[in-house]
Amino acid sequence: MTTDKRNGVVVIALILSLTAGAGVLFLLEPGKLAWKGGAALVVEQGAPEQVRDIGVHYASSVDEAARLAASAGDDSVCVVYQDRIPECERGGPRVWLIVIGDAQETLPVQQQRWLLGALRGLTQASGVDQVRIRLAPPLDTAASADMSPGQLDLRQLLERKKLIPS
């Protein structure tokens, strides 16, 4: 066997083994098979491309957050939980950012990180200076005496980070 023929056989064997290995990895992957469609790209799963307005809402329970999300209509909804990463559903350029917290306690540090990460992700495509972040009632009132510790902590966090005016 000549050197050129042997090199050709080696290259063909490498290509076949890589193709077979990729096929086995697809079969081991949980969920839908990627080549049959329905598999969303990671880029598609994130926030809407052109976010123009983010309304920050506070919910004291998951049920209250579900009611708020249901009233969002065609708008995008992003829910920031206390115990897991935020979940966002794509919709229009307006986003309802719902923070679930315990009304009697401040926001946990991990939830604050998730909240700021969600805001960064939502504003990244449009640019922070192009997106209006506003507080929904009762967070938008100037009287902080009527707010729970969780609501007050959320408002102060956004003010400290200069995402809303103080």
Secondary structure, 3 states (H helix, E strand, C coil): CCHHHHHHHHHHHHHHHHHHHHHHHHHHCCCCCHHHCCCCCHHHHCCCCCCCEEEEEEECCHHHHHHHHHCCCCCEEEEECCCCCCEEECCCCEEEEEEECCCCCCCCHHHHHHHHHHHHHHHHCCCHHHCEEEECCCCCCCCHHHCCHHHHHHHHHHHHCCCCCC
